[in-house]
Amino acid sequence: MKYRQKSILLWILSFLLMAGAAVYQRMTGPTHPTYGKVEIAGQKVKYKLIRTWEGETDAEIRIKVPNENIQGKYRFKRYKSFDEWTESSMINEGEELVAYLPGQPAAGKVEYEIFLGSEQQFTKLEEKPLVLRYKGYVPLGVLIPHIIIIFMAMMFSTRTGIEALINGRNLVNYALWTVILFTLGGMILGPIVQKYAFDAYWTGWPFGQDLTDNKTLAALILWVAAYFQVRHSPNRKGWVIAAAVGLLAVYLIPHSMFGSEIDYTQQVGK
């Protein structure tokens, strides 16, 4: 097989590995919606319970029900607060039952529970309360380039690791592009996105414990070290392999873990 054909196949493999990691990260993150179904009065009801809301307006939890005989209620309180639970009835809006959770500033959180039933017999949809985080609006002109570039960096990282394994001739160039893309997507556009969403450019080490920030920093350090090692001596391929495996490992950590949040227990009188 010619080198060009082999390289194309390896790029496709790198893309598939990157896409798989991206889907896994998305599906396991703490802001991914919870889906399920429940039987109420002989009727099956499917539901989607959101765990993130954009803006400071009231968050809307909407559940489509087969008929108006099915009723709903919910209870909520601010997450990390001394609040008591507040309970209210869901509003029937046509074919949907709607719960309105009170708006919070960016990084504020509300935990809530939803109950559906008929004739005073209610079923709780999830065993444990769900936590919903509020965030600010991120312009698409910032968000889309951030997403594209950060996943391009991950694809280049994977491809560079493979290049090291096969003793390819483009190792140093691929390593450089990985560092450039990761710096642009993770360390420049990433903090800008976070500023829009949570009014803070950086909440990782040494200022906080945001795993998204910390894993980005750790992966970049690995790749900068790997690049300078193979630039000095292309035979030091172990550095590149370690950096590629390290980046894949940190991206298997769910997105937004230990992210920005308001601790209402620390706010006097609130």
RODOTOR-125904 format. One record per residue (C-alpha): residue number from 0; residue in one letter; x, y, z. Coordinates in Angstrom, 1 decimal. Layout:
N
<site><n>NUM</n><res>A</res><px>X</px><py>Y</py><pz>Z</pz></site>
...
//
This chain:
270
<site><n>0</n><res>M</res><px>0.0</px><py>0.0</py><pz>0.0</pz></site>
<site><n>1</n><res>K</res><px>1.3</px><py>3.4</py><pz>-1.0</pz></site>
<site><n>2</n><res>Y</res><px>2.1</px><py>5.9</py><pz>1.8</pz></site>
<site><n>3</n><res>R</res><px>-0.6</px><py>8.3</py><pz>0.7</pz></site>
<site><n>4</n><res>Q</res><px>-3.3</px><py>5.6</py><pz>0.8</pz></site>
<site><n>5</n><res>K</res><px>-2.1</px><py>4.4</py><pz>4.1</pz></site>
<site><n>6</n><res>S</res><px>-2.1</px><py>7.9</py><pz>5.5</pz></site>
<site><n>7</n><res>I</res><px>-5.6</px><py>8.5</py><pz>4.4</pz></site>
<site><n>8</n><res>L</res><px>-6.8</px><py>5.4</py><pz>6.2</pz></site>
<site><n>9</n><res>L</res><px>-4.9</px><py>6.4</py><pz>9.3</pz></site>
<site><n>10</n><res>W</res><px>-6.6</px><py>9.8</py><pz>9.2</pz></site>
<site><n>11</n><res>I</res><px>-10.0</px><py>8.2</py><pz>9.0</pz></site>
<site><n>12</n><res>L</res><px>-9.1</px><py>5.9</py><pz>11.9</pz></site>
<site><n>13</n><res>S</res><px>-8.0</px><py>9.0</py><pz>13.9</pz></site>
<site><n>14</n><res>F</res><px>-11.3</px><py>10.8</py><pz>13.1</pz></site>
<site><n>15</n><res>L</res><px>-13.3</px><py>7.8</py><pz>14.2</pz></site>
<site><n>16</n><res>L</res><px>-11.4</px><py>7.5</py><pz>17.5</pz></site>
<site><n>17</n><res>M</res><px>-11.9</px><py>11.2</py><pz>18.1</pz></site>
<site><n>18</n><res>A</res><px>-15.6</px><py>11.0</py><pz>17.3</pz></site>
<site><n>19</n><res>G</res><px>-16.1</px><py>8.1</py><pz>19.6</pz></site>
<site><n>20</n><res>A</res><px>-14.3</px><py>9.9</py><pz>22.5</pz></site>
<site><n>21</n><res>A</res><px>-16.4</px><py>13.0</py><pz>21.8</pz></site>
<site><n>22</n><res>V</res><px>-19.7</px><py>11.1</py><pz>21.9</pz></site>
<site><n>23</n><res>Y</res><px>-18.7</px><py>9.3</py><pz>25.1</pz></site>
<site><n>24</n><res>Q</res><px>-17.7</px><py>12.6</py><pz>26.7</pz></site>
<site><n>25</n><res>R</res><px>-21.0</px><py>14.2</py><pz>25.7</pz></site>
<site><n>26</n><res>M</res><px>-23.2</px><py>11.2</py><pz>26.9</pz></site>
<site><n>27</n><res>T</res><px>-21.5</px><py>10.9</py><pz>30.3</pz></site>
<site><n>28</n><res>G</res><px>-21.2</px><py>14.6</py><pz>31.2</pz></site>
<site><n>29</n><res>P</res><px>-23.2</px><py>16.0</py><pz>34.2</pz></site>
<site><n>30</n><res>T</res><px>-25.1</px><py>18.4</py><pz>32.0</pz></site>
<site><n>31</n><res>H</res><px>-26.4</px><py>15.8</py><pz>29.6</pz></site>
<site><n>32</n><res>P</res><px>-30.2</px><py>15.4</py><pz>29.8</pz></site>
<site><n>33</n><res>T</res><px>-31.7</px><py>12.3</py><pz>31.5</pz></site>
<site><n>34</n><res>Y</res><px>-34.1</px><py>10.2</py><pz>29.5</pz></site>
<site><n>35</n><res>G</res><px>-36.6</px><py>7.6</py><pz>30.6</pz></site>
<site><n>36</n><res>K</res><px>-40.1</px><py>6.4</py><pz>30.5</pz></site>
<site><n>37</n><res>V</res><px>-42.8</px><py>5.5</py><pz>33.0</pz></site>
<site><n>38</n><res>E</res><px>-46.3</px><py>4.0</py><pz>33.0</pz></site>
<site><n>39</n><res>I</res><px>-49.0</px><py>6.3</py><pz>34.5</pz></site>
<site><n>40</n><res>A</res><px>-52.6</px><py>5.0</py><pz>34.7</pz></site>
<site><n>41</n><res>G</res><px>-51.9</px><py>2.5</py><pz>31.9</pz></site>
<site><n>42</n><res>Q</res><px>-50.3</px><py>5.1</py><pz>29.7</pz></site>
<site><n>43</n><res>K</res><px>-46.6</px><py>5.1</py><pz>28.8</pz></site>
<site><n>44</n><res>V</res><px>-44.9</px><py>8.5</py><pz>29.2</pz></site>
<site><n>45</n><res>K</res><px>-41.5</px><py>9.2</py><pz>27.8</pz></site>
<site><n>46</n><res>Y</res><px>-39.5</px><py>12.1</py><pz>29.4</pz></site>
<site><n>47</n><res>K</res><px>-36.4</px><py>14.2</py><pz>29.0</pz></site>
<site><n>48</n><res>L</res><px>-35.2</px><py>16.0</py><pz>32.1</pz></site>
<site><n>49</n><res>I</res><px>-32.7</px><py>18.8</py><pz>31.3</pz></site>
<site><n>50</n><res>R</res><px>-29.6</px><py>19.5</py><pz>33.4</pz></site>
<site><n>51</n><res>T</res><px>-28.4</px><py>22.8</py><pz>31.8</pz></site>
<site><n>52</n><res>W</res><px>-30.2</px><py>26.1</py><pz>31.0</pz></site>
<site><n>53</n><res>E</res><px>-29.0</px><py>29.1</py><pz>29.0</pz></site>
<site><n>54</n><res>G</res><px>-29.8</px><py>32.5</py><pz>30.5</pz></site>
<site><n>55</n><res>E</res><px>-31.2</px><py>33.7</py><pz>33.8</pz></site>
<site><n>56</n><res>T</res><px>-34.8</px><py>33.1</py><pz>32.8</pz></site>
<site><n>57</n><res>D</res><px>-36.9</px><py>30.4</py><pz>34.4</pz></site>
<site><n>58</n><res>A</res><px>-35.8</px><py>27.0</py><pz>33.2</pz></site>
<site><n>59</n><res>E</res><px>-38.6</px><py>25.0</py><pz>31.5</pz></site>
<site><n>60</n><res>I</res><px>-39.0</px><py>21.2</py><pz>32.1</pz></site>
<site><n>61</n><res>R</res><px>-41.5</px><py>20.0</py><pz>29.5</pz></site>
<site><n>62</n><res>I</res><px>-43.0</px><py>16.5</py><pz>29.4</pz></site>
<site><n>63</n><res>K</res><px>-45.4</px><py>15.4</py><pz>26.7</pz></site>
<site><n>64</n><res>V</res><px>-48.4</px><py>13.4</py><pz>28.1</pz></site>
<site><n>65</n><res>P</res><px>-51.0</px><py>11.4</py><pz>26.2</pz></site>
<site><n>66</n><res>N</res><px>-54.0</px><py>12.9</py><pz>27.9</pz></site>
<site><n>67</n><res>E</res><px>-55.0</px><py>15.6</py><pz>30.4</pz></site>
<site><n>68</n><res>N</res><px>-55.8</px><py>13.1</py><pz>33.1</pz></site>
<site><n>69</n><res>I</res><px>-52.1</px><py>12.8</py><pz>33.8</pz></site>
<site><n>70</n><res>Q</res><px>-51.0</px><py>15.4</py><pz>36.3</pz></site>
<site><n>71</n><res>G</res><px>-47.5</px><py>16.5</py><pz>37.5</pz></site>
<site><n>72</n><res>K</res><px>-45.9</px><py>18.2</py><pz>40.4</pz></site>
<site><n>73</n><res>Y</res><px>-42.3</px><py>19.1</py><pz>41.2</pz></site>
<site><n>74</n><res>R</res><px>-40.1</px><py>20.3</py><pz>44.0</pz></site>
<site><n>75</n><res>F</res><px>-36.9</px><py>22.2</py><pz>43.9</pz></site>
<site><n>76</n><res>K</res><px>-34.3</px><py>24.2</py><pz>45.9</pz></site>
<site><n>77</n><res>R</res><px>-31.1</px><py>25.9</py><pz>45.1</pz></site>
<site><n>78</n><res>Y</res><px>-28.1</px><py>23.5</py><pz>45.0</pz></site>
<site><n>79</n><res>K</res><px>-25.6</px><py>24.1</py><pz>47.8</pz></site>
<site><n>80</n><res>S</res><px>-28.0</px><py>26.2</py><pz>49.9</pz></site>
<site><n>81</n><res>F</res><px>-29.9</px><py>26.1</py><pz>53.2</pz></site>
<site><n>82</n><res>D</res><px>-33.2</px><py>26.4</py><pz>51.3</pz></site>
<site><n>83</n><res>E</res><px>-36.2</px><py>24.2</py><pz>52.1</pz></site>
<site><n>84</n><res>W</res><px>-37.8</px><py>22.3</py><pz>49.3</pz></site>
<site><n>85</n><res>T</res><px>-40.5</px><py>24.3</py><pz>47.4</pz></site>
<site><n>86</n><res>E</res><px>-43.3</px><py>22.2</py><pz>45.9</pz></site>
<site><n>87</n><res>S</res><px>-45.6</px><py>23.2</py><pz>43.0</pz></site>
<site><n>88</n><res>S</res><px>-47.9</px><py>21.7</py><pz>40.4</pz></site>
<site><n>89</n><res>M</res><px>-46.9</px><py>21.4</py><pz>36.8</pz></site>
<site><n>90</n><res>I</res><px>-48.8</px><py>23.5</py><pz>34.4</pz></site>
<site><n>91</n><res>N</res><px>-50.8</px><py>21.8</py><pz>31.6</pz></site>
<site><n>92</n><res>E</res><px>-50.0</px><py>23.5</py><pz>28.3</pz></site>
<site><n>93</n><res>G</res><px>-51.8</px><py>21.6</py><pz>25.7</pz></site>
<site><n>94</n><res>E</res><px>-50.1</px><py>18.3</py><pz>25.3</pz></site>
<site><n>95</n><res>E</res><px>-47.3</px><py>19.1</py><pz>27.7</pz></site>
<site><n>96</n><res>L</res><px>-46.9</px><py>19.4</py><pz>31.5</pz></site>
<site><n>97</n><res>V</res><px>-44.4</px><py>22.2</py><pz>32.3</pz></site>
<site><n>98</n><res>A</res><px>-42.4</px><py>22.9</py><pz>35.4</pz></site>
<site><n>99</n><res>Y</res><px>-40.7</px><py>26.3</py><pz>35.8</pz></site>
<site><n>100</n><res>L</res><px>-37.5</px><py>26.4</py><pz>37.9</pz></site>
<site><n>101</n><res>P</res><px>-36.6</px><py>29.9</py><pz>39.1</pz></site>
<site><n>102</n><res>G</res><px>-33.8</px><py>31.6</py><pz>37.1</pz></site>
<site><n>103</n><res>Q</res><px>-30.3</px><py>31.8</py><pz>38.5</pz></site>
<site><n>104</n><res>P</res><px>-27.2</px><py>33.8</py><pz>37.6</pz></site>
<site><n>105</n><res>A</res><px>-24.5</px><py>32.0</py><pz>35.6</pz></site>
<site><n>106</n><res>A</res><px>-23.0</px><py>29.1</py><pz>37.4</pz></site>
<site><n>107</n><res>G</res><px>-26.0</px><py>28.9</py><pz>39.8</pz></site>
<site><n>108</n><res>K</res><px>-27.6</px><py>25.5</py><pz>40.2</pz></site>
<site><n>109</n><res>V</res><px>-31.0</px><py>24.2</py><pz>41.2</pz></site>
<site><n>110</n><res>E</res><px>-31.8</px><py>20.6</py><pz>42.2</pz></site>
<site><n>111</n><res>Y</res><px>-35.3</px><py>19.3</py><pz>41.4</pz></site>
<site><n>112</n><res>E</res><px>-37.6</px><py>16.3</py><pz>41.3</pz></site>
<site><n>113</n><res>I</res><px>-40.5</px><py>15.6</py><pz>39.0</pz></site>
<site><n>114</n><res>F</res><px>-43.6</px><py>13.5</py><pz>39.9</pz></site>
<site><n>115</n><res>L</res><px>-46.3</px><py>12.3</py><pz>37.5</pz></site>
<site><n>116</n><res>G</res><px>-49.6</px><py>10.6</py><pz>38.4</pz></site>
<site><n>117</n><res>S</res><px>-53.3</px><py>10.4</py><pz>38.3</pz></site>
<site><n>118</n><res>E</res><px>-55.9</px><py>10.6</py><pz>41.1</pz></site>
<site><n>119</n><res>Q</res><px>-53.3</px><py>11.5</py><pz>43.7</pz></site>
<site><n>120</n><res>Q</res><px>-51.1</px><py>8.5</py><pz>42.9</pz></site>
<site><n>121</n><res>F</res><px>-47.8</px><py>10.0</py><pz>41.9</pz></site>
<site><n>122</n><res>T</res><px>-44.6</px><py>8.4</py><pz>40.7</pz></site>
<site><n>123</n><res>K</res><px>-41.2</px><py>10.0</py><pz>41.1</pz></site>
<site><n>124</n><res>L</res><px>-39.4</px><py>9.9</py><pz>37.7</pz></site>
<site><n>125</n><res>E</res><px>-35.8</px><py>9.6</py><pz>39.0</pz></site>
<site><n>126</n><res>E</res><px>-34.6</px><py>8.1</py><pz>42.2</pz></site>
<site><n>127</n><res>K</res><px>-32.3</px><py>11.0</py><pz>43.1</pz></site>
<site><n>128</n><res>P</res><px>-32.8</px><py>14.7</py><pz>42.5</pz></site>
<site><n>129</n><res>L</res><px>-31.3</px><py>16.1</py><pz>39.3</pz></site>
<site><n>130</n><res>V</res><px>-29.0</px><py>19.2</py><pz>39.3</pz></site>
<site><n>131</n><res>L</res><px>-29.5</px><py>21.8</py><pz>36.7</pz></site>
<site><n>132</n><res>R</res><px>-26.8</px><py>24.4</py><pz>36.0</pz></site>
<site><n>133</n><res>Y</res><px>-27.5</px><py>27.8</py><pz>34.5</pz></site>
<site><n>134</n><res>K</res><px>-25.0</px><py>29.4</py><pz>32.1</pz></site>
<site><n>135</n><res>G</res><px>-24.7</px><py>32.5</py><pz>30.0</pz></site>
<site><n>136</n><res>Y</res><px>-25.2</px><py>32.8</py><pz>26.3</pz></site>
<site><n>137</n><res>V</res><px>-22.1</px><py>31.9</py><pz>24.3</pz></site>
<site><n>138</n><res>P</res><px>-22.0</px><py>33.5</py><pz>20.8</pz></site>
<site><n>139</n><res>L</res><px>-21.9</px><py>30.9</py><pz>18.0</pz></site>
<site><n>140</n><res>G</res><px>-19.0</px><py>32.7</py><pz>16.5</pz></site>
<site><n>141</n><res>V</res><px>-17.0</px><py>31.8</py><pz>19.5</pz></site>
<site><n>142</n><res>L</res><px>-18.5</px><py>28.4</py><pz>20.4</pz></site>
<site><n>143</n><res>I</res><px>-18.4</px><py>26.7</py><pz>17.0</pz></site>
<site><n>144</n><res>P</res><px>-14.7</px><py>27.5</py><pz>16.3</pz></site>
<site><n>145</n><res>H</res><px>-13.8</px><py>26.3</py><pz>19.8</pz></site>
<site><n>146</n><res>I</res><px>-15.6</px><py>23.0</py><pz>19.3</pz></site>
<site><n>147</n><res>I</res><px>-14.2</px><py>22.4</py><pz>15.8</pz></site>
<site><n>148</n><res>I</res><px>-10.6</px><py>23.3</py><pz>16.7</pz></site>
<site><n>149</n><res>I</res><px>-10.5</px><py>21.4</py><pz>20.0</pz></site>
<site><n>150</n><res>F</res><px>-11.7</px><py>18.2</py><pz>18.2</pz></site>
<site><n>151</n><res>M</res><px>-9.2</px><py>18.8</py><pz>15.4</pz></site>
<site><n>152</n><res>A</res><px>-6.5</px><py>19.0</py><pz>18.0</pz></site>
<site><n>153</n><res>M</res><px>-7.6</px><py>15.7</py><pz>19.4</pz></site>
<site><n>154</n><res>M</res><px>-7.7</px><py>14.1</py><pz>15.9</pz></site>
<site><n>155</n><res>F</res><px>-4.2</px><py>15.4</py><pz>15.2</pz></site>
<site><n>156</n><res>S</res><px>-3.1</px><py>14.1</py><pz>18.6</pz></site>
<site><n>157</n><res>T</res><px>-4.3</px><py>10.6</py><pz>17.8</pz></site>
<site><n>158</n><res>R</res><px>-2.9</px><py>10.7</py><pz>14.3</pz></site>
<site><n>159</n><res>T</res><px>0.5</px><py>11.9</py><pz>15.6</pz></site>
<site><n>160</n><res>G</res><px>0.5</px><py>9.0</py><pz>18.1</pz></site>
<site><n>161</n><res>I</res><px>-0.1</px><py>6.6</py><pz>15.3</pz></site>
<site><n>162</n><res>E</res><px>2.6</px><py>8.3</py><pz>13.2</pz></site>
<site><n>163</n><res>A</res><px>5.0</px><py>7.6</py><pz>16.1</pz></site>
<site><n>164</n><res>L</res><px>4.0</px><py>3.9</py><pz>16.2</pz></site>
<site><n>165</n><res>I</res><px>4.6</px><py>3.4</py><pz>12.4</pz></site>
<site><n>166</n><res>N</res><px>7.8</px><py>5.5</py><pz>12.3</pz></site>
<site><n>167</n><res>G</res><px>6.2</px><py>7.9</py><pz>9.9</pz></site>
<site><n>168</n><res>R</res><px>8.0</px><py>10.8</py><pz>8.3</pz></site>
<site><n>169</n><res>N</res><px>5.6</px><py>13.6</py><pz>9.4</pz></site>
<site><n>170</n><res>L</res><px>6.0</px><py>13.1</py><pz>13.2</pz></site>
<site><n>171</n><res>V</res><px>7.5</px><py>16.5</py><pz>14.1</pz></site>
<site><n>172</n><res>N</res><px>5.1</px><py>18.4</py><pz>11.8</pz></site>
<site><n>173</n><res>Y</res><px>2.0</px><py>16.6</py><pz>13.2</pz></site>
<site><n>174</n><res>A</res><px>3.2</px><py>17.2</py><pz>16.8</pz></site>
<site><n>175</n><res>L</res><px>3.6</px><py>20.9</py><pz>16.1</pz></site>
<site><n>176</n><res>W</res><px>0.1</px><py>21.2</py><pz>14.6</pz></site>
<site><n>177</n><res>T</res><px>-1.3</px><py>19.3</py><pz>17.6</pz></site>
<site><n>178</n><res>V</res><px>0.3</px><py>21.9</py><pz>20.0</pz></site>
<site><n>179</n><res>I</res><px>-0.9</px><py>24.8</py><pz>17.8</pz></site>
<site><n>180</n><res>L</res><px>-4.5</px><py>23.6</py><pz>17.6</pz></site>
<site><n>181</n><res>F</res><px>-4.7</px><py>22.6</py><pz>21.2</pz></site>
<site><n>182</n><res>T</res><px>-3.3</px><py>26.0</py><pz>22.3</pz></site>
<site><n>183</n><res>L</res><px>-5.8</px><py>27.9</py><pz>20.1</pz></site>
<site><n>184</n><res>G</res><px>-8.9</px><py>25.7</py><pz>20.9</pz></site>
<site><n>185</n><res>G</res><px>-8.2</px><py>24.9</py><pz>24.6</pz></site>
<site><n>186</n><res>M</res><px>-6.2</px><py>27.7</py><pz>26.0</pz></site>
<site><n>187</n><res>I</res><px>-7.4</px><py>30.7</py><pz>24.0</pz></site>
<site><n>188</n><res>L</res><px>-11.0</px><py>30.0</py><pz>22.8</pz></site>
<site><n>189</n><res>G</res><px>-11.7</px><py>27.8</py><pz>25.8</pz></site>
<site><n>190</n><res>P</res><px>-11.4</px><py>30.5</py><pz>28.4</pz></site>
<site><n>191</n><res>I</res><px>-13.3</px><py>33.0</py><pz>26.2</pz></site>
<site><n>192</n><res>V</res><px>-16.2</px><py>30.5</py><pz>26.0</pz></site>
<site><n>193</n><res>Q</res><px>-16.1</px><py>30.0</py><pz>29.8</pz></site>
<site><n>194</n><res>K</res><px>-16.1</px><py>33.8</py><pz>30.3</pz></site>
<site><n>195</n><res>Y</res><px>-19.3</px><py>34.1</py><pz>28.4</pz></site>
<site><n>196</n><res>A</res><px>-20.9</px><py>31.0</py><pz>30.0</pz></site>
<site><n>197</n><res>F</res><px>-19.8</px><py>31.4</py><pz>33.6</pz></site>
<site><n>198</n><res>D</res><px>-18.2</px><py>34.9</py><pz>33.9</pz></site>
<site><n>199</n><res>A</res><px>-14.7</px><py>33.5</py><pz>34.6</pz></site>
<site><n>200</n><res>Y</res><px>-11.8</px><py>32.9</py><pz>32.2</pz></site>
<site><n>201</n><res>W</res><px>-10.1</px><py>30.1</py><pz>34.2</pz></site>
<site><n>202</n><res>T</res><px>-11.4</px><py>28.0</py><pz>37.2</pz></site>
<site><n>203</n><res>G</res><px>-8.8</px><py>25.3</py><pz>37.1</pz></site>
<site><n>204</n><res>W</res><px>-5.5</px><py>25.0</py><pz>39.0</pz></site>
<site><n>205</n><res>P</res><px>-4.3</px><py>27.0</py><pz>40.9</pz></site>
<site><n>206</n><res>F</res><px>-7.6</px><py>29.0</py><pz>41.2</pz></site>
<site><n>207</n><res>G</res><px>-10.1</px><py>26.1</py><pz>41.3</pz></site>
<site><n>208</n><res>Q</res><px>-10.8</px><py>22.4</py><pz>40.6</pz></site>
<site><n>209</n><res>D</res><px>-12.6</px><py>22.6</py><pz>37.3</pz></site>
<site><n>210</n><res>L</res><px>-11.6</px><py>19.3</py><pz>35.6</pz></site>
<site><n>211</n><res>T</res><px>-12.2</px><py>20.7</py><pz>32.1</pz></site>
<site><n>212</n><res>D</res><px>-9.6</px><py>23.4</py><pz>32.7</pz></site>
<site><n>213</n><res>N</res><px>-7.2</px><py>21.1</py><pz>34.6</pz></site>
<site><n>214</n><res>K</res><px>-7.3</px><py>18.4</py><pz>32.0</pz></site>
<site><n>215</n><res>T</res><px>-6.7</px><py>20.9</py><pz>29.2</pz></site>
<site><n>216</n><res>L</res><px>-3.7</px><py>22.3</py><pz>31.0</pz></site>
<site><n>217</n><res>A</res><px>-2.3</px><py>18.8</py><pz>31.7</pz></site>
<site><n>218</n><res>A</res><px>-2.7</px><py>17.7</py><pz>28.1</pz></site>
<site><n>219</n><res>L</res><px>-1.1</px><py>20.8</py><pz>26.7</pz></site>
<site><n>220</n><res>I</res><px>1.9</px><py>20.4</py><pz>29.0</pz></site>
<site><n>221</n><res>L</res><px>2.3</px><py>16.8</py><pz>27.8</pz></site>
<site><n>222</n><res>W</res><px>2.2</px><py>17.8</py><pz>24.2</pz></site>
<site><n>223</n><res>V</res><px>4.5</px><py>20.8</py><pz>24.5</pz></site>
<site><n>224</n><res>A</res><px>7.1</px><py>18.5</py><pz>26.1</pz></site>
<site><n>225</n><res>A</res><px>6.6</px><py>15.8</py><pz>23.5</pz></site>
<site><n>226</n><res>Y</res><px>7.0</px><py>18.3</py><pz>20.6</pz></site>
<site><n>227</n><res>F</res><px>10.3</px><py>19.6</py><pz>21.9</pz></site>
<site><n>228</n><res>Q</res><px>11.6</px><py>16.1</py><pz>22.6</pz></site>
<site><n>229</n><res>V</res><px>10.9</px><py>14.8</py><pz>19.0</pz></site>
<site><n>230</n><res>R</res><px>12.0</px><py>18.1</py><pz>17.5</pz></site>
<site><n>231</n><res>H</res><px>15.4</px><py>17.6</py><pz>19.2</pz></site>
<site><n>232</n><res>S</res><px>15.5</px><py>13.9</py><pz>18.4</pz></site>
<site><n>233</n><res>P</res><px>12.8</px><py>12.2</py><pz>16.2</pz></site>
<site><n>234</n><res>N</res><px>13.8</px><py>8.9</py><pz>17.9</pz></site>
<site><n>235</n><res>R</res><px>12.1</px><py>10.0</py><pz>21.1</pz></site>
<site><n>236</n><res>K</res><px>8.7</px><py>8.7</py><pz>19.9</pz></site>
<site><n>237</n><res>G</res><px>7.7</px><py>7.5</py><pz>23.4</pz></site>
<site><n>238</n><res>W</res><px>7.0</px><py>11.0</py><pz>24.4</pz></site>
<site><n>239</n><res>V</res><px>4.5</px><py>11.4</py><pz>21.6</pz></site>
<site><n>240</n><res>I</res><px>2.8</px><py>8.1</py><pz>22.3</pz></site>
<site><n>241</n><res>A</res><px>2.5</px><py>9.1</py><pz>26.0</pz></site>
<site><n>242</n><res>A</res><px>1.1</px><py>12.5</py><pz>25.1</pz></site>
<site><n>243</n><res>A</res><px>-1.4</px><py>11.0</py><pz>22.7</pz></site>
<site><n>244</n><res>V</res><px>-2.6</px><py>8.4</py><pz>25.2</pz></site>
<site><n>245</n><res>G</res><px>-2.7</px><py>11.0</py><pz>27.9</pz></site>
<site><n>246</n><res>L</res><px>-4.9</px><py>13.3</py><pz>25.8</pz></site>
<site><n>247</n><res>L</res><px>-7.3</px><py>10.5</py><pz>25.0</pz></site>
<site><n>248</n><res>A</res><px>-7.4</px><py>9.5</py><pz>28.7</pz></site>
<site><n>249</n><res>V</res><px>-8.2</px><py>13.1</py><pz>29.9</pz></site>
<site><n>250</n><res>Y</res><px>-10.9</px><py>13.4</py><pz>27.2</pz></site>
<site><n>251</n><res>L</res><px>-12.6</px><py>10.3</py><pz>28.6</pz></site>
<site><n>252</n><res>I</res><px>-13.2</px><py>12.4</py><pz>31.7</pz></site>
<site><n>253</n><res>P</res><px>-16.8</px><py>13.7</py><pz>31.4</pz></site>
<site><n>254</n><res>H</res><px>-17.1</px><py>17.3</py><pz>30.3</pz></site>
<site><n>255</n><res>S</res><px>-17.9</px><py>19.9</py><pz>33.0</pz></site>
<site><n>256</n><res>M</res><px>-17.1</px><py>17.8</py><pz>36.0</pz></site>
<site><n>257</n><res>F</res><px>-16.4</px><py>19.9</py><pz>39.1</pz></site>
<site><n>258</n><res>G</res><px>-17.2</px><py>23.0</py><pz>36.9</pz></site>
<site><n>259</n><res>S</res><px>-18.1</px><py>26.5</py><pz>37.9</pz></site>
<site><n>260</n><res>E</res><px>-20.9</px><py>26.7</py><pz>40.5</pz></site>
<site><n>261</n><res>I</res><px>-22.2</px><py>29.2</py><pz>43.0</pz></site>
<site><n>262</n><res>D</res><px>-22.1</px><py>28.0</py><pz>46.6</pz></site>
<site><n>263</n><res>Y</res><px>-25.2</px><py>29.7</py><pz>48.2</pz></site>
<site><n>264</n><res>T</res><px>-24.2</px><py>28.5</py><pz>51.6</pz></site>
<site><n>265</n><res>Q</res><px>-21.4</px><py>31.0</py><pz>51.5</pz></site>
<site><n>266</n><res>Q</res><px>-23.6</px><py>33.9</py><pz>50.7</pz></site>
<site><n>267</n><res>V</res><px>-24.8</px><py>35.6</py><pz>53.9</pz></site>
<site><n>268</n><res>G</res><px>-28.5</px><py>36.3</py><pz>54.0</pz></site>
<site><n>269</n><res>K</res><px>-29.2</px><py>34.4</py><pz>50.7</pz></site>
//
